[in-house]
Amino acid sequence: MKTLCPYGTHRVIKPLGVLPQAAEIINNEMNCEANEILIDVKTLNIDSASFHQIYHSCDGDALRMKTRIMEIVNTRGKMQNPVTGSGGMLLGTIKQIGENLHTNVVLGDEIATLVSLSLTPLKIEKIVAIHMDSDQVDIIGQAILFETGIYAKIPTDLDKILVLSALDVCGAPAQVARLVKPNDSVLILGAGGKSGLLCTYQAKKNAGPNGKVIGVINDVSQYEDLKAIQACDEIIIGDARNPLEIYHKVLKVNNGQQVDVTFNNVNVNDTEMTSILPTKNSGIVYFFSMATSFTKAALGAEGVASEATLMIGNGYTSGHADLTLNLLRESRLLYAIFMRRYGPRG
């Protein structure tokens, strides 16, 4: 009799002994074991760093991107970009529930998984469409959720595609809510993107009227949206890959002072020192970006004698899904921006 693991190690093919996320290859046969949930998948929300790596490596050609995504899934049994190591999440419908599971879902319920595609057994029959503006891929396929895999039922008061986009990054604003204190100065790198907008809004809620939130964007087209949510005290336009440029601009708008907390939400490489330099020695740097190099961050901080606390982004925080969706319910402006960018497609 097969021994079933709550963490899904019974699906690991290579190398044996590791958890599914660290595995090179996992078993993606769509037979639902007694401690698993089988999902009919409609949409993959690819992690931003992964999606943009695939986009640029395929020169933005949709057909080549479809081929590359199929290659990854067929080779690895999961959607884990071998370059970035990251995955994403999915939207789908419950097709089967393992006999040993006691859950709050029933057959036919729509859910968004809150665990990474980098550990989720996935089989794609067909890629229907790639949505370049939202990092989403519509497919015909199936996936397996392990016993310990978390998920959110799609609420009835919000569009499901919008919910998928928001829940993909729901760990980020939840960490902001946990780490930012009243009167803090806060730096958000990548403030105009999906996670950046949510983090910026939450940062202002926490820091309050006497705190200061500084947003950094590289794409000027994001300026009006970021300004509209009225959460930034200062908006800096600059390249997050240029640490000294951003460092001097931050000090200029922050009375010559470094900030208390920095959140890195970008989807490009080489932004570690841009996060560390503008942050106080007593401060916190939170790397939500999946493009972060631990080596560059740790050794870079050592090289400039920074004692700032460096934190690796954890996509899970208790209550993160509800917190994020409530931000969209609370702010009509934030909701409108997300609907325009990430809502239903024509």
BAGUNU-724249 format. One record per atom (N, C-alpha, C): residue in three letters; z, x, y. Coordinates in steps of 0.1 Angstrom, whole numbers, plus 2048, in hexadecimal, padded with zeros to 3 digits. Layout:
<nodes>
ALAZXY;...
</nodes>
This chain:
<nodes>
MET8008087F4;MET800800800;MET80080980C;LYS7F8805816;LYS7F680D822;LYS80380C82B;THR808818830;THR813817839;THR80E815847;LEU81380B84D;LEU80E80785B;LEU81880C865;CYS81381386F;CYS81C81987A;CYS81B810886;PRO82680D88D;PRO826805899;PRO81E80C8A4;TYR81D8198A4;TYR8158208AE;TYR8078228AB;GLY80381E89F;GLY7F581F89B;GLY7F082B894;THR7FA83488F;THR7F5840889;THR7EE83E87C;HIS7EF832876;HIS7E782F86A;HIS7D982E86D;ARG7D582E87A;ARG7C682E87D;ARG7C183C880;VAL7CA846881;VAL7C5853885;VAL7BE85A879;ILE7B285F87C;ILE7AA866872;ILE7AB875874;LYS7AA879881;LYS7AA888883;LYS7AF88B891;PRO7B9894892;PRO7C089B887;PRO7CC892883;LEU7CF893876;LEU7DA88B871;LEU7E8890877;GLY7F1887879;GLY7FE88A87E;GLY80088888D;VAL7F5884894;VAL7F68818A3;VAL7F68728A5;LEU7F986F8B1;LEU7F88618B5;LEU7EA85D8B9;PRO7E68518B9;PRO7D884D8BC;PRO7D28528C9;GLN7DA8538D3;GLN7D58588E0;GLN7D08678DF;ALA7D886F8D8;ALA7D587D8D6;ALA7CA8808CC;ALA7C78768C4;ALA7BE8788B9;ALA7B087A8BE;GLU7A88828B6;GLU79A8848B9;GLU7928788B4;ILE7968738A8;ILE78F8688A2;ILE79985E89C;ILE79785189F;ILE79F847899;ILE79683D891;ASN79C836888;ASN79582C880;ASN79381F888;ASN78781C88B;ASN784810893;ASN77D80588A;GLU78180487D;GLU77D7F9875;GLU7857ED87A;MET77E7E287C;MET7847D6882;MET78A7CD878;ASN7927D286F;ASN79A7CA866;ASN7A87CA86C;CYS7AE7BE86E;CYS7BB7BD875;CYS7C67BF86B;GLU7CE7CA86C;GLU7D97CC864;GLU7E47C3868;ALA7EF7C385F;ALA7FA7BA861;ALA8027BC86E;ASN8017C8874;ASN8087CA880;ASN7FF7CD88C;GLU7F37C788B;GLU7E97C9896;GLU7E47BB89B;ILE7DD7BC8A7;ILE7D67B08AD;ILE7C87B48AE;LEU7BF7AB8AA;LEU7B07AD8AB;LEU7AC7A58B7;ILE7A47AC8BF;ILE79F7A68CC;ILE7907A68CD;ASP78A79B8D1;ASP77C79A8D4;ASP77B79F8E3;VAL7747AA8E5;VAL7747B08F2;VAL7697AB8FB;LYS76C7A8907;LYS7617A4911;LYS75E7B091A;THR7687B6920;THR7667C092A;THR76F7CC929;LEU76A7D892A;LEU7717E492B;LEU7737E893A;ASN77F7EB93E;ASN7817F094B;ASN7847FF949;ILE77980794B;ILE77A816949;ILE78381C954;ASP78B826950;ASP79382D959;ASP78A834964;SER78E834970;SER78583897B;SER780846979;ALA78984F976;ALA78585D974;ALA77B85E969;SER77D85795E;SER774857953;SER766851956;PHE76784595D;PHE75A83E960;PHE752847969;HIS75884D973;HIS75085597D;HIS74B862977;GLN75286896D;GLN74D873966;GLN74187095E;ILE741864957;ILE73686094F;ILE72A85D959;TYR72D856964;TYR72385296E;TYR71B85F973;HIS723869977;HIS71C87597C;HIS71587D972;SER71B87E966;SER71488595B;SER70787F956;CYS706872959;CYS6FA86A955;CYS6F1867962;ASP6F486E96D;ASP6ED86C979;ASP6EC85D97E;GLY6F685697A;GLY6F784897E;GLY6ED83F977;ASP6E784496C;ASP6DD83C965;ASP6E483395B;ALA6E382595C;ALA6EA81C954;ALA6E781D945;LEU6DB81F942;LEU6D7821934;LEU6DE82D92E;ARG6DE838935;ARG6E4844930;ARG6F384292F;MET6F983B938;MET707838938;MET70B83092B;LYS703826929;LYS70581E91D;LYS704826910;THR6FB82F90F;THR6F9838904;THR705841902;ARG70A84690E;ARG71684F90D;ARG722848909;ILE72483C90E;ILE73083590A;ILE7308318FB;MET72482D8F6;MET72382A8E8;MET7258378E0;GLU7218428E4;GLU72384F8DD;GLU7328528DC;ILE7398508E7;ILE7478538E7;ILE74F84A8DD;VAL74C83D8DE;VAL7538338D5;VAL74F8358C7;ASN7428378C4;ASN73E8398B6;ASN7438468B0;THR7458508B8;THR74A85D8B3;THR75A85D8B2;ARG7618578BB;ARG76F8588BC;ARG77684C8B7;GLY76F8418B6;GLY7768348B2;GLY77E82E8BD;LYS77C8338C9;LYS78382E8D5;LYS77C8338E1;MET77F82C8ED;MET7788308F9;MET78183A900;GLN7808478FC;GLN788852902;GLN77E85C906;ASN77C85E913;ASN773867919;ASN777875915;PRO76F87D90D;PRO77488A909;PRO775894914;VAL76F891920;VAL77189A92B;VAL77E898933;THR78088B936;THR78C88893E;THR798885935;GLY796881929;GLY7A087D91F;GLY7A686F922;SER7A186892C;SER7A685B92F;SER79D85092A;GLY7A384492B;GLY79C838925;GLY79A82D92F;GLY7A3824930;GLY7A2818938;GLY7AA80D931;MET7A5801932;MET7AB7F592B;MET7A07EB929;LEU7A47DF923;LEU79A7D5920;LEU79F7C7922;LEU7957BE923;LEU7977B0924;LEU7917AA917;GLY7987A1911;GLY79379B905;GLY79B78F900;THR7977898F5;THR79D77D8F0;THR7A37808E2;ILE7AF77B8DF;ILE7B577D8D3;ILE7AD7768C7;LYS7A977E8BE;LYS7A27798B2;LYS7AB7778A6;GLN7B47818A4;GLN7BC781898;GLN7C978889B;ILE7D4783895;ILE7E1788897;ILE7E778C88A;GLY7EB799888;GLY7F179D87C;GLY7FC795877;GLU7FE79486A;GLU80878B864;GLU81678F867;ASN81879C86A;ASN8267A086C;ASN82A7A087B;LEU82079C884;LEU82379C892;LEU82978F897;HIS8327908A0;HIS8377848A7;HIS8347878B6;THR82B77F8BB;THR8267818C9;THR8277748D1;ASN8247768DE;ASN82476A8E7;ASN8167668EA;VAL80C76A8E1;VAL7FE7668E3;VAL7FA75E8D6;VAL7EF7578D8;VAL7EA74F8CD;VAL7DB7528CD;LEU7D474F8C2;LEU7C67518C1;LEU7BF74A8CD;GLY7B57518D2;GLY7AE74C8DE;GLY7B374F8EB;ASP7BF7558EC;ASP7C57598F9;ASP7BD7658FE;GLU7BB76590B;GLU7B5770912;GLU7BF77A917;ILE7BD786914;ILE7C7790918;ILE7C079C91E;ALA7C87A4925;ALA7C47B192A;ALA7CD7BB923;THR7C87C591C;THR7D17CF916;THR7D77D8921;LEU7E37DC91F;LEU7EA7E5929;LEU7ED7F2923;VAL7E57F6918;VAL7E6803912;VAL7D8809914;SER7D7816913;SER7CA81D916;SER7C081B90B;LEU7B381A90F;LEU7A881A906;LEU7A88278FE;SER7AE832904;SER7AE83F8FD;SER7B683F8F0;LEU7BD8348ED;LEU7C48328E0;LEU7C18258D9;THR7B881E8DE;THR7B58108D9;THR7A88118D0;PRO7AA80E8C3;PRO79E80D8BA;PRO7948038C0;LEU7878078C1;LEU77D7FF8C8;LEU7708008C1;LYS7697F58BF;LYS75C7F58B9;LYS7537ED8C3;ILE7487F38C7;ILE73E7EC8D0;ILE7327E98C9;GLU72E7DC8C8;GLU7227D78C2;GLU7167D98CC;LYS7197D68D9;LYS70F7D68E3;LYS7167D88F1;ILE7107E08FA;ILE7147E0908;ILE70B7D790F;VAL7117CD915;VAL7097C391C;VAL7057C792A;ALA70F7CD932;ALA70D7D0940;ALA7177DB944;ILE7137E394D;ILE71C7ED954;ILE71C7EA963;HIS7287E8968;HIS72B7E4976;HIS72F7F197D;MET7267F7984;MET72980498B;MET733803996;ASP7357F799C;ASP73E7F69A7;ASP74C7F39A3;SER74E7F0996;SER75C7ED992;SER7607F4986;ASP7587FE981;ASP75C806975;ASP75E7FE969;GLN7577F2968;GLN7587EA95D;GLN74C7E9954;VAL74E7E7947;VAL7437E693E;VAL7447D9935;ASP73B7D0936;ASP73B7C492E;ASP7357C7920;ILE73C7C3916;ILE7387C7908;ILE7397BB8FF;ILE7327BC8F3;ILE7357B48E8;ILE73C7BE8DE;GLY7487BB8DA;GLY74F7C48D2;GLY75D7C08CF;GLN7657C88C7;GLN7727C48C3;GLN77B7D08C5;ALA7887CE8C6;ALA7927D88C7;ALA79F7D48C0;ILE7A77DE8BD;ILE7B47DC8B6;ILE7BF7E08C0;LEU7CA7D88C0;LEU7D67DB8C8;LEU7E17DD8BE;PHE7E87E98BF;PHE7F27EC8B6;PHE7FF7E48B9;GLU8087E48B0;GLU8157DD8B1;GLU81C7E08BE;THR81C7EC8C2;THR8237F08CE;THR81A7EF8DB;GLY80E7EB8D9;GLY8057E98E5;GLY8097DE8EE;ILE8097E08FB;ILE80D7D6904;ILE8007CF90A;TYR8027C390F;TYR7F77BC914;TYR7FC7B191E;ALA7F37AC926;ALA7F67A192F;ALA7ED79592C;LYS7F378992B;LYS7EA77D92A;LYS7E477B938;ILE7D7777938;ILE7D1775945;ILE7D676894B;PRO7DB769957;PRO7E175D95E;PRO7D6754962;THR7D9747964;THR7CF73D967;THR7CC73C976;ASP7D474297E;ASP7D274198D;ASP7CA74C993;LEU7C675698B;LEU7BE761990;LEU7B2763987;ASP7A776898D;ASP79B76B986;ASP79D77697B;LYS79877496F;LYS79C77D964;LYS79578B967;ILE78A78C96D;ILE784799970;ILE78C7A097A;LEU790799984;LEU79979E98E;LEU7A67A4988;VAL7AC79C97F;VAL7B87A0978;VAL7B67AC970;LEU7AB7AD969;LEU7A87B9962;LEU7A87C696A;SER7A17C5976;SER7A17D097F;SER7AE7D4984;ALA7B67CA988;ALA7C47CD98D;ALA7CD7D3983;LEU7CD7CD977;LEU7D67D296C;LEU7D27E0967;ASP7C67E4969;ASP7C27F1965;ASP7CA7FC96C;VAL7CF7F9978;VAL7D7803980;VAL7E57FE983;CYS7EA7F497C;CYS7F67EE980;CYS8027F797F;GLY801802977;GLY80C80B977;GLY80F812984;ALA80481398C;ALA80581B999;ALA80E8149A3;PRO80B8089A8;PRO8138029B2;PRO8217FF9AD;ALA8237FE99F;ALA8307FC99A;ALA83980999C;GLN83281499A;GLN83982199C;GLN83C8239AB;VAL83381E9B4;VAL83681F9C2;VAL8438169C5;ALA84380B9BF;ALA84F8029C2;ALA85C8099BD;ARG85B8119B3;ARG8678189AE;ARG86B8249B6;LEU86182B9BC;LEU8648389C1;LEU8658389D1;VAL85E82F9D8;VAL85F8309E6;VAL86B8289EB;LYS87282F9F5;LYS87E8299FA;LYS87C825A09;PRO88581DA0E;PRO883819A1C;PRO883825A25;ASN87B825A2F;ASN879830A39;ASN87283CA34;ASP86D83CA28;ASP866848A23;ASP858849A2A;SER854856A2A;SER846858A2E;SER83E85AA21;VAL833853A20;VAL82B853A13;VAL81D856A15;LEU81785FA0D;LEU809863A0D;LEU80285DA01;ILE7F7856A03;ILE7EF8519F8;ILE7E28579F8;LEU7DF85F9EF;LEU7D18659ED;LEU7C885B9E6;GLY7BC8599EA;GLY7B484F9E4;GLY7B98419E8;ALA7BD83F9F4;ALA7C38329F8;ALA7BA8269F9;GLY7AD8299F9;GLY7A381E9FA;GLY79E8199ED;GLY7A281F9E2;GLY79D81B9D5;GLY7A680F9D0;LYS7A380C9C3;LYS7AA8019BD;LYS7B98039BC;SER7BD80E9B6;SER7CC8119B5;SER7D18159C2;GLY7C981B9CB;GLY7CE81F9D8;GLY7D18149E1;LEU7CA8099E1;LEU7CD7FE9E9;LEU7DA7F79E5;LEU7DC7F69D8;LEU7E87F09D3;LEU7F47F89D6;CYS7F28069D4;CYS7FE80F9D7;CYS80180F9E6;THR7F780F9EE;THR7F980F9FD;THR800803A01;TYR7FC7F79FC;TYR8037EBA00;TYR8117EB9FB;GLN8147EF9EF;GLN8217EF9EA;GLN82A7FA9F1;ALA8248059F5;ALA82B8109FC;ALA83080BA09;LYS828803A10;LYS82D7FDA1D;LYS8387F3A1B;LYS8377EBA11;LYS8427E2A0E;LYS84F7E9A0C;ASN84F7F4A05;ASN85B7FCA02;ASN860804A0E;ALA85780BA14;ALA85B814A1F;ALA85F80CA2B;GLY85A801A2D;GLY85E7F8A38;GLY8597FCA46;PRO85D7F5A50;PRO8577F8A5E;PRO85B805A63;ASN86580CA5F;ASN869819A63;ASN864824A5B;GLY85D821A50;GLY85782BA47;GLY84982DA4C;LYS842836A46;LYS834839A4A;LYS82B83BA3E;VAL820834A3D;VAL817835A32;VAL80A83BA37;ILE806846A31;ILE7FA84DA35;ILE7F084CA2A;GLY7E4846A2C;GLY7DA845A22;GLY7CF84FA25;VAL7CA855A1A;VAL7BF85EA1A;VAL7B3859A13;ILE7A7858A19;ILE79B854A13;ILE79085EA16;ASN78785EA0C;ASN77B867A0F;ASN76F85FA12;ASP76E852A0D;ASP763849A0F;ASP766841A1B;VAL75E843A26;VAL76183BA32;VAL75F82CA31;SER757829A27;SER75481AA24;SER761813A20;GLN76B81AA1C;GLN778814A18;GLN781812A24;TYR77E817A2F;TYR787817A3B;TYR78B809A3F;GLU781800A40;GLU7847F3A45;GLU78D7EBA3C;ASP78B7ECA2F;ASP7937E5A25;ASP7A27EBA26;LEU7A37F8A27;LEU7B07FEA27;LEU7B87FAA34;LYS7B07F9A3F;LYS7B67F5A4C;LYS7BA7E7A4B;ALA7B27DEA44;ALA7B47D0A44;ALA7C17CCA3E;ILE7C67D3A34;ILE7D27CFA2D;ILE7DF7D3A35;GLN7DD7DAA40;GLN7E87DDA49;GLN7F47E3A43;ALA7F17EDA3A;ALA7FC7F4A33;ALA7FD802A37;CYS7F2808A3D;CYS7F2816A41;CYS7F6817A50;ASP7FF820A52;ASP802824A60;ASP7F882EA65;GLU7F2836A5C;GLU7E883FA60;GLU7DE840A55;ILE7D1841A58;ILE7C6843A4E;ILE7BF850A51;ILE7BE858A47;ILE7B8865A49;ILE7AB865A40;ILE7A0869A47;ILE79386BA3F;ILE791879A3C;GLY79187DA30;GLY78F88BA2C;GLY78D88DA1D;ASP78B899A19;ASP78889CA0C;ASP7948A1A05;ALA7998999FB;ALA7A589C9F4;ALA7A48A99EB;ARG7988AE9EA;ARG7978BB9E3;ARG7998C79EC;ASN79B8C49F9;ASN79E8CFA03;ASN7AD8CEA07;PRO7B68D5A00;PRO7C48D3A03;PRO7C88D7A11;LEU7C38E1A17;LEU7C88E5A24;LEU7C38DBA2F;GLU7B78D6A2D;GLU7B28CCA36;GLU7BB8C0A37;ILE7BF8BAA2B;ILE7C78AFA2A;ILE7D58B2A2F;TYR7DA8BEA2B;TYR7E88C2A2F;TYR7E98C2A3E;HIS7E08C8A45;HIS7E18C8A54;HIS7DF8BAA5A;LYS7D78B2A55;LYS7D58A5A5A;LYS7E189CA58;VAL7E889EA4C;VAL7F4896A4A;VAL7FF89AA54;LEU8018A7A55;LEU80B8ACA5F;LEU8088A7A6D;LYS7FC8A7A71;LYS7F88A2A7E;LYS7FC894A81;VAL7FB88BA77;VAL7FE87DA79;VAL80C87AA75;ASN814884A70;ASN821881A6B;ASN82B88AA73;ASN82988CA7F;ASN832893A88;ASN8358A1A83;GLY82B8A8A7D;GLY82D8B5A78;GLY8358B6A6B;GLN8388ABA65;GLN8418ABA59;GLN8398A8A4D;GLN83D8AEA41;GLN8388AAA34;GLN83E89CA31;VAL838896A27;VAL83C888A23;VAL846889A18;ASP84D87DA16;ASP85787CA0B;ASP85187A9FE;VAL8468729FD;VAL84086E9F0;VAL83186E9F1;THR82A8749E7;THR81C8749E7;THR81786E9DA;PHE80D8659DB;PHE80785F9CF;PHE7F88639CF;ASN7F48699C4;ASN7E686D9C2;ASN7DF8639BA;ASN7D585C9C0;ASN7CE8519B9;ASN7BF8549B9;VAL7BB8619BA;VAL7AC8649BB;VAL7A68659AD;ASN7998659AC;ASN79386699F;ASN78A87399E;VAL78D87D9A6;VAL78688A9A5;VAL7908959A2;ASN78B8A099D;ASN7938AC99A;ASN7978B39A7;ASP7A08BD9A5;ASP7A48C79AF;ASP7AB8C19BB;THR7B48B79B9;THR7BB8B19C4;THR7CA8B49C3;GLU7CE8BC9B9;GLU7DC8BE9B7;GLU7E48C49C3;MET7DE8CE9C9;MET7E58D59D4;MET7E48CC9E1;THR7DA8C49E2;THR7DA8BA9ED;THR7E58B09EC;SER7EB8AE9E1;SER7F68A69DF;SER8038AD9E1;ILE8048BA9DD;ILE8108C19DE;ILE8138C79EC;LEU8098CC9F2;LEU80B8D39FF;LEU8118CAA0A;PRO80D8BDA0B;PRO8128B5A16;PRO8208AFA13;THR8258B2A07;THR8318ABA02;THR83D8B4A04;LYS8488AFA09;LYS8558B6A0B;LYS8598BD9FE;ASN8618C89FF;ASN8678CE9F3;ASN8708C59EC;SER8768BC9F3;SER87F8B29ED;SER8788A59E9;GLY86B8A59EB;GLY8638999E8;GLY85E8979DA;ILE85688D9D9;ILE8508899CC;ILE8418889CD;VAL83A88E9C3;VAL82C88D9C2;VAL8298869B5;TYR82287A9B6;TYR81F8729AA;TYR8108729A8;PHE80C87899C;PHE7FE87A999;PHE7FA86E990;PHE7F5863996;PHE7F085898E;PHE7E185B98A;SER7DA864991;SER7CC86898D;SER7CB86E980;MET7C2869977;MET7BF86E96A;MET7B787B96B;ALA7B387F977;ALA7AC88C979;ALA7B589797C;THR7C289597C;THR7CC89F97F;THR7CD8A9974;SER7CE8B6977;SER7D18C196E;SER7DF8C596F;PHE7E78C3965;PHE7F58C7965;PHE7F68D6968;THR7ED8DE963;THR7EE8ED965;THR7EC8F0974;LYS7E28EA97A;LYS7E08EC988;LYS7EB8E7991;ALA7F18DC98D;ALA7FC8D6995;ALA8098DF994;ALA80C8E3987;ALA8198EA985;ALA8188F898B;LEU80D8FF988;LEU80B90D98D;LEU80890D99C;GLY8019039A1;GLY7FF9039AF;GLY80B9019B7;ALA8148F89B2;ALA8218F69B9;ALA8299029B9;GLU8299099AE;GLU8309169AD;GLU82B9209B7;GLY81E9209B8;GLY81792A9C1;GLY81A9289D0;VAL81E91C9D4;VAL82191A9E2;VAL8309179E4;ALA83891A9D9;ALA8469199D9;ALA84B90B9DD;SER8449019D7;SER8488F39D9;SER8528EE9CE;GLU85D8E89D2;GLU8668E39C9;GLU8658D49C7;ALA85A8CE9CC;ALA8578C09CB;ALA8578BB9BC;THR85D8B09BA;THR85D8AA9AC;THR84F8A59A9;LEU8498AB99E;LEU83B8A799A;LEU83C89D98F;MET836892990;MET837887986;MET829884981;ILE827883974;ILE81B87F96E;ILE81A87096D;GLY80F86A971;GLY80D85C972;GLY80F855964;ASN81884C963;ASN81A844957;ASN815836959;GLY80B832952;GLY805825954;GLY80F819951;TYR81A81C94B;TYR823812947;TYR830813950;THR834808956;THR84080695D;THR8447F895A;SER8517F5957;SER8567E8954;SER8527DE95F;GLY84C7D395C;GLY8487C9965;GLY83C7CC96E;HIS8347D796A;HIS8297DB972;HIS81E7D1974;ALA81B7C9969;ALA8107C096A;ALA8137B4974;ASP81F7AF973;ASP8237A497C;ASP8247A998A;LEU8297B598C;LEU82B7BA99A;LEU81D7BB9A0;THR8137C0999;THR8067C399F;THR7FF7B59A2;LEU7FF7AC998;LEU7F979F99B;LEU7FF7989A6;ASN80C7999A8;ASN8137939B3;ASN80F7999C0;LEU80B7A59C1;LEU8067AB9CD;LEU7FA7A49D2;LEU7F17A19C8;LEU7E579A9CB;LEU7E778B9CF;ARG7F27859C9;ARG7F57789CD;ARG7FC7789DB;GLU8037829DE;GLU80A7839EB;GLU8027869F7;SER7F878F9F5;SER7EF793A01;SER7E178C9FF;ARG7DE783A08;ARG7D177DA08;ARG7C6788A0B;LEU7C9791A14;LEU7C079CA17;LEU7BD7A5A0B;LEU7C77A9A04;LEU7C67B19F8;LEU7BE7AA9EE;TYR7C179D9EC;TYR7BA7959E2;TYR7AC7949E5;ALA7A87919F2;ALA79A7909F6;ALA79279D9F4;ILE7997A89F6;ILE7927B59F4;ILE78F7B79E5;PHE7997B49DD;PHE7977B59CE;PHE78D7AC9C9;MET78D7A09CE;MET7837969C9;MET77579B9CD;ARG7737A09D9;ARG7667A59DD;ARG7627B19D5;ARG76B7BA9D3;ARG7677C69CB;ARG7677C59BC;TYR7717BD9B7;TYR7737BE9A8;TYR7737B09A2;GLY7707A69AA;GLY7707989A5;GLY76479499C;PRO76278799A;PRO757783991;PRO74A787997;ARG74178A98D;ARG73478F991;ARG72978498F;GLY720785998;GLY71577B998;GLY70B77D98D;
</nodes>
